[in-house]
Amino acid sequence: MTNNFYSDWVELYDLMVDWPRRLSREGPALLKLLGGSAHVLDVACGTGRHLARLAQAGLNVAGADSSAEMLEYARRQLPADRHIPLIAWSMEQPVPAELAARAPFDALLCLGNSFPHVVTPEQVADTLANFRSLLRPGGRLVLGLKALALLRDAKLPFLPLVKRSSDGRDVFFVRFYDFAIPAGPAPAVDFHLVIAGRDLPLLAPSGVHHAVTRLRAWSPGELGEEVQRGGFADVIVAADLAGRPWAAGDTEDVFVLARA
């Protein structure tokens, strides 16, 4: 998994994501989906916004991320009185003892297009095995990602332009996928992020930052089959967190709901 893609622009990440709008949509849906889940792990927790929302609702939460910079930022943002554990871990690597000691969890979340960072078949198998080992029997798995094979097949490489303001200065986030990469052991794309802004101390003197990371290009059907092969039961490939089954013609946003 690429863990340095976010390192140089962590403090702009929350500027790019419209968290109030996203959490107003995902927060209630997540809480309803998790139901009686009291002990929840957020894998690839990033800046900790989902953790904060779930903790606010009274859930016992922990977070893990492969980016030390993301975890440090999250530590500064999360409420100090909740003592939310944040653990350095790349999901395809062996589970660290600090995290294993907190298992089993009632639910494990991996949202925000994080799961596609594990690309090869071996990495995917190891990741799903890790997820199962961290969940109690019957525990809930919730994956949320973009099924990039749909964008590839439709030849739609660009995501919408995002314009934000930081200290009165405009910041632009340009995001696109490069589908023309050499064939490998699994279908993949390169995701490019370009951040442009004038007189921003977080950017290079040129005012432009460019980062690239490789992602697995899942189709909804392939993803569901892989999760089932990973030993999970009651697998639903859904179009939303309410569990509406994904159907042809839906967007590339896909959720997989399953039980360990």
Secondary structure, DSSP 8 states (H G I E B T S, - for coil): ---SSSGGGHHHHHHHS-HHHHHHHHHHHHHHHHTT--EEEEET-TTSHHHHHHHHTT-EEEEEES-HHHHHHHHHHS-GGG---EEE--TTS---HHHHTT--EEEEEE-TT-GGG--SHHHHHHHHHHHHHHEEEEEEEEEEEE-HHHHHHHT--B---EEEEETTEEEEEEEEEE------SS-EEEEEEEEEESS-TTS-TTSEEEEEEEEE---HHHHHHHHHHTT-EEEEEESSTT--B--TTS-SEEEEEEE-
